[in-house]
């Protein structure tokens, strides 16, 4: 009996106040607090990621809507918008100069630096430069561009025609135009005046070249002489050897 009691004493009797279990609980509490803190930190990061995802989704939706609007606009909308904004600024500047009693052109020139003015002059010189005669297609294109720049459309007449004909004013592939349009007397007079101006200008530039008595006669009339000169100008360097062989009589 005494041996059993001593054995139990060696094992240690539990404290009636719970002293043995309180030590293990004190050791477990810091671990639980750390786990709870980690869990709270993870939840906070999760909430932040959730808010960022919602914000990104909202921004993406706004960007998709804006891109859809841009795609529905005309191809040159940005250029037109920039042009209109520039024109509005110019109009406001003109009004300010008029209110102060100043000349807008003079004020504009005062704001342009010497470098910008020199660059603008170089750009104007490069714009549609006359590089001389290359071929008749290029000459005809230059003439067409020059004439179209001189056209001043009659917007009042255009509005009247638009009210009169409606959609028929804009023909399609199924429209029958022959005999449907009768030009006005003012339009015919304007066309005649323009043609007379072209003829007068052409006569000023047309001059007879001096006749060279020593030149070879390889033509039968004036028209054939002009044709031979044009052929010589374009193909002379390619046919020079053949021509020399024919003159020497050594052509094969």
Secondary structure as GFF3:
##gff-version 3
##sequence-region A 1 252
A	DSSP	alpha_helix	2	11	.	.	.	ID=ss1
A	DSSP	alpha_helix	19	72	.	.	.	ID=ss2
A	DSSP	alpha_helix	77	100	.	.	.	ID=ss3
A	DSSP	alpha_helix	104	110	.	.	.	ID=ss4
A	DSSP	alpha_helix	114	126	.	.	.	ID=ss5
A	DSSP	alpha_helix	136	150	.	.	.	ID=ss6
A	DSSP	alpha_helix	155	165	.	.	.	ID=ss7
A	DSSP	three_ten_helix	166	169	.	.	.	ID=ss8
A	DSSP	alpha_helix	185	205	.	.	.	ID=ss9
A	DSSP	alpha_helix	222	248	.	.	.	ID=ss10
###
